[in-house]
């Protein structure tokens, strides 16, 4: 019998060529979608009823949201420094990808690494403010609240730490990444004569809801994790906190989904695997899950739509008794 060994940070492989290909492909598809939407409205949809045009614009905006999530997940790997082994390439490609989600990269790193450290601990996990009031709050307002919290970090750093050598470079790069994203959404399409209102603007206005469709299935409906401290301390960088992760604890979901969506979103559906082993590239998450699901607990559900149907009637912090149904390894 072969014993499976989880790769160490130095042993793991990172699909650098595939990551770069996907990054470029998603940008091209997003820009092409803007052109196709505008061309269709100008040449084929003139006789459509207003409701038909609105449905078409909305459908394309939702599809674009799926593409932007794909870029966001690549950026997420960059936050953990596993998008590329070359740190400069990792930071720049990751920063540009994060910009497409309209989030500052280094502020996102602070927010996200802090989320990992306090994952699903009431009042300490920064994502608590995005999801905890109710399912419908999380589904409609949660993503916008997440933007607010990350821009709050960004502006506090900008106005208090701009001339601190530890932050200056990161802040200037964040501004650059956001300006590049703004150019992509609001300047580049105009070069093709594209109507921004029905393309970029519609996409960005729709995106928070599309984001919530996926993000709710990260941690919503999971029993609370015992607090490790009384006060949150933001993590700006580093990996020392990795030692605090405990594979026996469950803080998130594994959503089994279609292979094409798994590829598009770089295996983010194995979210709990990522929280147990946060140093791993997305390439390893599925394999680790399949080889450890009978040894360590995961909460598993089939499909994102089924997940939302399950979650809408649950609180953010579910009771341990209710969670038993979904566990691969039952607690005593």
C-alpha positions as CSV (number, residue, x, y, z in Angstrom):
1,X,0.0,0.0,0.0
2,X,1.4,3.4,-1.0
3,X,1.3,6.2,1.5
4,X,0.4,9.6,0.0
5,X,2.7,12.5,1.0
6,X,1.6,16.1,0.7
7,X,4.2,18.1,-1.2
8,X,6.3,20.6,0.9
9,X,6.6,24.2,-0.3
10,X,9.9,23.3,-2.0
11,X,8.8,20.0,-3.5
12,X,5.5,21.2,-5.1
13,X,5.3,22.0,-8.8
14,X,3.8,25.3,-10.0
15,X,2.2,25.4,-13.4
16,X,3.8,28.6,-14.4
17,X,3.3,28.3,-18.2
18,X,-0.4,27.4,-17.8
19,X,-0.8,30.2,-15.3
20,X,0.5,32.8,-17.7
21,X,-1.5,31.3,-20.6
22,X,-4.7,31.5,-18.6
23,X,-3.9,35.1,-17.5
24,X,-3.5,36.2,-21.1
25,X,-6.5,34.1,-22.3
26,X,-8.9,35.5,-19.8
27,X,-7.9,39.1,-20.5
28,X,-8.3,38.5,-24.3
29,X,-11.7,36.8,-23.7
30,X,-12.9,39.6,-21.5
31,X,-12.0,42.3,-24.1
32,X,-13.4,40.2,-26.9
33,X,-16.7,39.9,-24.9
34,X,-17.0,43.6,-24.8
35,X,-16.6,43.9,-28.5
36,X,-19.0,41.0,-29.2
37,X,-21.6,42.5,-26.9
38,X,-21.4,45.9,-28.6
39,X,-21.4,44.5,-32.1
40,X,-24.4,42.3,-31.4
41,X,-26.4,45.2,-29.9
42,X,-25.6,47.4,-32.9
43,X,-26.1,44.9,-35.7
44,X,-28.4,42.1,-34.6
45,X,-30.4,43.3,-31.6
46,X,-32.0,46.5,-33.0
47,X,-35.3,44.8,-33.4
48,X,-35.2,43.1,-30.0
49,X,-37.6,44.2,-27.3
50,X,-36.0,46.2,-24.5
51,X,-36.3,43.2,-22.2
52,X,-34.4,41.0,-24.7
53,X,-31.6,43.5,-24.9
54,X,-31.4,43.8,-21.2
55,X,-31.3,40.0,-20.8
56,X,-28.5,39.8,-23.4
57,X,-26.4,42.5,-21.7
58,X,-27.0,40.9,-18.3
59,X,-26.0,37.4,-19.5
60,X,-22.8,38.7,-21.1
61,X,-22.0,40.6,-17.9
62,X,-22.5,37.5,-15.8
63,X,-20.2,35.5,-18.2
64,X,-17.6,38.3,-17.9
65,X,-17.9,38.0,-14.1
66,X,-17.0,34.3,-14.4
67,X,-13.9,35.3,-16.4
68,X,-13.0,38.0,-13.8
69,X,-13.2,35.4,-11.0
70,X,-10.8,33.3,-13.0
71,X,-8.3,36.2,-12.9
72,X,-9.0,36.8,-9.3
73,X,-8.1,33.2,-8.4
74,X,-4.8,33.6,-10.2
75,X,-4.2,36.7,-8.2
76,X,-5.0,34.7,-5.1
77,X,-2.2,32.3,-5.9
78,X,0.0,35.3,-6.3
79,X,-1.0,36.6,-2.9
80,X,0.4,33.3,-1.6
81,X,3.5,33.6,-3.9
82,X,2.7,30.4,-5.8
83,X,1.7,31.9,-9.2
84,X,5.3,32.1,-10.4
85,X,8.5,31.2,-8.7
86,X,10.1,34.4,-9.8
87,X,8.9,36.9,-7.2
88,X,8.9,39.9,-9.5
89,X,6.8,38.2,-12.1
90,X,4.5,36.8,-9.4
91,X,3.9,40.3,-7.9
92,X,3.4,42.1,-11.2
93,X,1.1,39.5,-12.9
94,X,-0.7,38.9,-9.6
95,X,-1.1,42.7,-9.1
96,X,-2.5,43.3,-12.5
97,X,-4.9,40.3,-12.1
98,X,-6.0,41.7,-8.8
99,X,-6.6,45.0,-10.4
100,X,-9.2,43.4,-12.7
101,X,-11.2,42.6,-9.6
102,X,-10.8,46.3,-8.8
103,X,-8.9,45.5,-5.5
104,X,-5.4,46.7,-4.5
105,X,-3.1,43.7,-4.5
106,X,-1.0,44.5,-1.4
107,X,-4.1,45.5,0.7
108,X,-5.7,42.3,-0.5
109,X,-2.7,40.4,0.7
110,X,-3.0,41.9,4.2
111,X,-6.7,41.2,4.3
112,X,-6.4,37.7,2.9
113,X,-3.5,36.4,5.0
114,X,-5.2,37.8,8.1
115,X,-8.3,35.9,7.1
116,X,-6.2,32.7,6.9
117,X,-4.8,33.3,10.4
118,X,-8.2,33.8,12.0
119,X,-10.3,31.7,9.6
120,X,-13.9,31.5,10.8
121,X,-13.1,32.8,14.2
122,X,-16.0,35.1,15.3
123,X,-15.0,38.8,15.3
124,X,-11.4,38.1,14.4
125,X,-11.8,36.8,10.8
126,X,-12.0,40.0,8.6
127,X,-14.5,38.2,6.3
128,X,-16.9,38.0,9.2
129,X,-18.2,41.5,8.3
130,X,-18.9,40.3,4.7
131,X,-21.1,37.4,5.6
132,X,-22.2,37.1,9.2
133,X,-25.5,39.2,9.4
134,X,-27.5,36.9,7.1
135,X,-27.4,34.9,3.9
136,X,-29.2,37.6,1.9
137,X,-26.9,40.3,3.3
138,X,-23.9,38.2,2.3
139,X,-25.4,37.5,-1.2
140,X,-26.2,41.1,-2.0
141,X,-23.9,43.3,0.1
142,X,-21.1,41.0,1.1
143,X,-18.8,41.5,-1.9
144,X,-19.2,45.3,-1.7
145,X,-18.4,45.2,2.0
146,X,-15.3,43.2,1.1
147,X,-14.2,45.9,-1.3
148,X,-14.8,48.6,1.4
149,X,-12.7,46.7,3.9
150,X,-9.8,46.2,1.6
151,X,-9.8,49.8,0.3
152,X,-9.9,50.9,4.0
153,X,-6.6,49.1,4.5
154,X,-5.3,50.7,1.3
155,X,-6.2,54.2,2.2
156,X,-5.0,53.9,5.8
157,X,-1.6,52.7,4.5
158,X,-1.6,55.4,1.8
159,X,-2.2,58.3,4.2
160,X,-0.1,57.0,7.2
161,X,2.7,54.9,5.7
162,X,3.4,56.2,2.2
163,X,6.9,57.3,3.3
164,X,7.6,54.2,5.3
165,X,10.1,52.3,3.2
166,X,8.3,49.0,4.0
167,X,5.1,50.2,2.3
168,X,6.1,52.8,-0.3
169,X,6.8,50.4,-3.1
170,X,3.7,48.3,-2.5
171,X,1.5,51.4,-2.4
172,X,2.9,52.8,-5.6
173,X,2.5,49.5,-7.3
174,X,-1.1,49.1,-6.1
175,X,-1.9,52.5,-7.6
176,X,-0.3,51.4,-10.9
177,X,-2.2,48.1,-11.0
178,X,-5.5,49.9,-10.4
179,X,-4.7,52.5,-13.1
180,X,-3.9,49.7,-15.6
181,X,-7.2,48.0,-14.8
182,X,-9.1,51.2,-15.2
183,X,-7.4,51.6,-18.6
184,X,-8.5,48.1,-19.5
185,X,-12.1,48.7,-18.6
186,X,-12.6,52.3,-19.6
187,X,-10.0,53.3,-22.2
188,X,-9.1,50.2,-24.3
189,X,-12.8,49.3,-25.2
190,X,-13.3,52.9,-26.6
191,X,-10.4,52.2,-29.1
192,X,-12.7,49.6,-30.6
193,X,-15.7,52.0,-30.5
194,X,-17.4,50.0,-27.8
195,X,-20.2,51.4,-25.7
196,X,-18.9,51.3,-22.1
197,X,-22.3,51.4,-20.5
198,X,-23.4,48.1,-21.9
199,X,-20.0,46.3,-21.5
200,X,-17.5,47.4,-18.8
201,X,-20.0,49.3,-16.6
202,X,-22.6,46.5,-16.8
203,X,-19.9,43.9,-16.0
204,X,-18.5,45.8,-13.0
205,X,-22.0,46.6,-11.6
206,X,-23.0,42.9,-11.9
207,X,-19.7,41.5,-10.6
208,X,-20.4,41.7,-6.9
209,X,-23.4,39.4,-7.3
210,X,-21.5,37.0,-9.5
211,X,-18.6,37.0,-7.0
212,X,-21.0,36.2,-4.2
213,X,-22.4,33.2,-6.1
214,X,-19.0,31.6,-5.7
215,X,-17.7,33.2,-2.5
216,X,-20.6,32.2,-0.3
217,X,-19.5,28.6,-0.7
218,X,-16.1,29.3,0.8
219,X,-17.0,29.5,4.5
220,X,-20.7,30.2,4.9
221,X,-22.6,27.6,7.0
222,X,-19.5,26.2,8.8
223,X,-19.3,25.9,12.6
224,X,-17.3,28.7,14.3
225,X,-13.7,28.0,15.1
226,X,-12.6,28.8,18.7
227,X,-10.9,32.2,18.9
228,X,-7.1,32.1,19.4
229,X,-6.8,35.6,20.7
230,X,-8.8,38.6,21.8
231,X,-7.5,41.1,19.2
232,X,-6.9,40.9,15.4
233,X,-3.4,41.6,14.2
234,X,-3.1,42.2,10.4
235,X,-0.4,40.2,8.6
236,X,1.4,42.1,5.9
237,X,3.5,39.3,4.5
238,X,5.4,36.2,5.4
239,X,4.7,32.5,5.9
240,X,5.4,31.9,9.6
241,X,1.7,31.8,10.3
242,X,1.4,28.6,8.2
243,X,2.5,26.6,11.2
244,X,-0.8,27.7,13.0
245,X,-3.0,25.8,10.5
246,X,-4.5,22.5,11.8
247,X,-5.7,20.0,9.2
248,X,-8.2,18.6,11.7
249,X,-10.1,21.9,11.9
250,X,-12.7,22.6,9.2
251,X,-13.2,26.3,8.2
252,X,-14.5,26.0,4.7
253,X,-16.2,23.9,2.0
254,X,-15.1,21.6,-0.9
255,X,-17.6,22.1,-3.8
256,X,-17.4,19.4,-6.4
257,X,-18.1,21.0,-9.7
258,X,-17.7,20.5,-13.5
259,X,-14.1,20.1,-14.7
260,X,-14.3,23.2,-17.0
261,X,-15.3,25.4,-14.1
262,X,-12.6,23.8,-11.9
263,X,-10.1,24.8,-14.6
264,X,-11.5,28.3,-15.2
265,X,-11.4,29.0,-11.4
266,X,-8.1,27.2,-10.8
267,X,-9.5,24.7,-8.3
268,X,-10.7,27.3,-5.8
269,X,-13.7,25.0,-5.3
270,X,-11.3,22.9,-3.1
271,X,-11.2,25.9,-0.7
272,X,-10.9,23.9,2.5
273,X,-7.9,22.1,1.1
274,X,-6.3,25.4,0.5
275,X,-7.0,26.5,4.1
276,X,-5.5,23.3,5.5
277,X,-2.4,23.6,3.2
278,X,-2.2,27.3,2.2
279,X,1.3,27.0,0.7
280,X,0.2,24.7,-2.1
281,X,-0.3,25.8,-5.7
282,X,-3.8,25.3,-7.0
283,X,-2.5,22.4,-9.1
284,X,-2.2,20.2,-6.1
285,X,-5.5,20.9,-4.3
286,X,-7.7,18.2,-6.1
287,X,-5.0,15.5,-5.7
288,X,-4.5,16.3,-2.0
289,X,-8.3,16.2,-1.4
290,X,-8.7,12.9,-3.1
291,X,-5.9,11.4,-1.1
292,X,-6.7,12.8,2.3
293,X,-10.5,12.9,2.4
294,X,-10.7,9.7,4.4
295,X,-8.1,10.8,6.9
296,X,-8.9,14.4,7.7
297,X,-12.4,16.1,7.7
298,X,-13.8,18.1,4.8
299,X,-17.3,19.4,4.4
300,X,-18.3,18.5,0.8
301,X,-21.2,19.4,-1.4
302,X,-22.0,18.8,-5.1
303,X,-22.2,22.0,-7.2
304,X,-22.4,25.7,-6.5
305,X,-26.1,26.1,-7.1
306,X,-26.8,23.1,-4.8
307,X,-24.5,24.8,-2.2
308,X,-26.5,28.0,-2.3
309,X,-29.7,26.2,-2.0
310,X,-28.3,24.5,1.1
311,X,-26.9,27.7,2.6
312,X,-29.7,30.1,2.2
313,X,-31.6,28.7,5.2
314,X,-28.5,28.5,7.4
315,X,-26.6,31.0,9.6
316,X,-23.1,32.0,8.8
317,X,-21.9,30.0,11.9
318,X,-23.7,26.7,11.7
319,X,-24.0,24.3,14.7
320,X,-21.6,21.3,14.8
321,X,-24.5,18.9,14.8
322,X,-25.9,20.3,11.5
323,X,-22.5,20.1,9.9
324,X,-22.1,16.4,10.5
325,X,-24.1,15.5,7.3
326,X,-21.4,17.0,5.0
327,X,-18.3,15.8,6.7
328,X,-16.1,13.2,5.1
329,X,-14.7,12.1,8.5
330,X,-17.3,12.3,11.3
331,X,-16.3,13.8,14.7
332,X,-16.9,11.7,17.8
